[in-house]
Amino acid sequence: MIETKSWYRSTTIWGALVALAISLAQIGGIAIDPRAGADLAGAVGDLAVAAGAVAAIVGRIVADARIGSRAPSPRNTGG
């Protein structure tokens, strides 16, 4: 594993959160089919990725700075 990704793009994290939610629901007396929980984990993960994409697009639209390299210009190199 060389590449990194945001926590919300991790299937493992979403699976764990759904498993926790199912456990808490069952403790609270709500019966949930385990297969439905697996489907729910996938759907929640997909929604989180979509929400991240929307946030990135909105962030770019409302941003007040340009995207560009941070390379120094020839005027500012001191030479």
C-alpha positions in Angstrom: 0.0 0.0 0.0 1.8 3.1 -1.3 -1.1 5.3 -2.1 -3.2 7.1 0.5 -6.8 8.0 0.5 -9.3 9.9 2.7 -10.8 8.0 5.5 -14.3 8.3 4.0 -13.2 6.4 0.9 -12.2 3.4 2.9 -14.5 0.4 2.6 -13.1 -1.0 5.9 -14.0 2.2 7.8 -17.6 2.2 6.4 -17.9 -1.5 7.0 -16.9 -1.0 10.6 -19.2 1.9 11.1 -22.2 0.0 9.7 -21.3 -3.1 11.8 -21.2 -0.8 14.9 -24.6 0.8 13.9 -26.1 -2.7 13.4 -24.8 -3.9 16.8 -26.2 -0.8 18.5 -29.5 -1.2 16.8 -29.7 -4.9 17.8 -28.9 -3.9 21.4 -31.7 -1.4 21.1 -34.1 -4.2 20.1 -34.1 -3.6 16.3 -33.5 -6.8 14.2 -31.4 -6.3 11.1 -30.4 -9.0 8.5 -26.6 -9.2 8.3 -26.8 -9.3 4.5 -28.6 -6.0 4.5 -25.8 -4.6 6.6 -23.2 -5.5 4.0 -25.3 -3.9 1.3 -25.8 -0.8 3.5 -22.0 -0.5 4.1 -21.4 -0.4 0.3 -24.1 2.1 -0.2 -22.9 4.4 2.6 -19.4 4.2 1.3 -20.6 5.2 -2.2 -22.6 8.1 -0.8 -19.6 9.3 1.2 -17.4 9.3 -1.9 -20.1 11.2 -3.8 -20.4 13.7 -1.0 -16.7 14.2 -1.1 -16.8 14.9 -4.8 -19.6 17.5 -4.4 -17.6 19.1 -1.5 -14.5 19.3 -3.7 -16.5 20.9 -6.6 -18.3 23.4 -4.4 -15.0 24.2 -2.7 -13.4 25.0 -6.0 -16.3 27.2 -7.1 -16.3 29.3 -3.9 -12.5 29.4 -3.6 -10.9 32.8 -3.9 -7.4 31.6 -5.0 -6.2 30.1 -8.2 -4.9 26.7 -8.6 -1.3 26.7 -9.8 2.2 25.6 -9.0 4.2 27.1 -6.1 7.3 27.4 -8.2 9.1 30.7 -7.6 9.0 33.2 -10.5 12.2 34.3 -12.0 11.7 37.7 -10.4 11.7 36.3 -6.9 14.7 33.9 -7.1 17.2 36.4 -5.8 19.4 36.0 -8.8 
